[in-house]
């Protein structure tokens, strides 16, 4: 027996390995890396208009004596975003309008792309997916809820890990900050999977993916906050804009990958899409049901009916399905 067939038989024999293989295989089949790249693009597009709005508002509300201190504090929370070029903050109505419109547009782009990615992960038929208006309204609600929570968890991570905040919170405070940040991350993923998936699913059904994504996201969040604040801050001076762009793009891309892995886990567990075959597929019932779902996803009208024919490998038997 070939080694790969031995491995395939072994992974099917236990649920944890069968689920792991099913998640990774479906992640690949759905081309989730491409969807993650699209999410990362829109997220990267949104970050700089938000800074433009922040700087403009600070220029209006802060007295001259406090502007430099506030900018230095912002720089300590986002070390690779240089604030040395922002001298003499002044509020500008046009800058505020441009920043708000661009940030809103790109933020809606992030949420809409994530909605489409979740629809693809769940193989929701094209004609059953929400229309443009519904997507935009849902995106606005998500930006007001999940977006605020994401900013809050980022600030908590910077406060707990950062060495330049000037605030001493002690060991107990740091542990409490870690726990609170992790719980907030998991809660955000529960909300995201519930709000952005266009089908009826319970909190219990999205909890496994939320735990997976939330814990990995928390680890990445703390690791990135530590590495950037302690070790990569000098890279901005050496490599300038290149360090900033590459770091932020990678961060958003990894966030998107983690999010889609959690969504895939939810689907695999709820629909029992395991075990899957590594060789000579389709061999299992889960293989056949996944192929059926892929075919049915590509229906654009309610009147369409899809029939699949699945033949066993190297078999001349009549097709089934």
Secondary structure, 3 states (H helix, E strand, C coil): CCHHHHHHHHHHHCHHHHHHHHHHHHHHHCCHHHHHHHHHHHHHHHHHHHHHHHHHHHHHHCCHHHHHHHHHHHHHHCCCCCCCCCCCCCCCHHHHHHHHHHHHHHHHHHHHHHHHHHHHHCCCCHHHCCCHHHHHHHHHHHHHHHHHHHHHHHHHHHHHHCCCCCCCCHHHHHHHHHHHHHHHHHHHHHHHHHHCCCCCCCHHHHHHHHHHHHHHHHHHHHHHHHHHHHHHHHHHHHHCHHHHHHHHHHHHHHHHHHHHHHHHHHHHHHCCCCCCCCCCCCCCHHHHHHHHHHHHHCCCCCCCCCCCCECCCCCCCCCEC
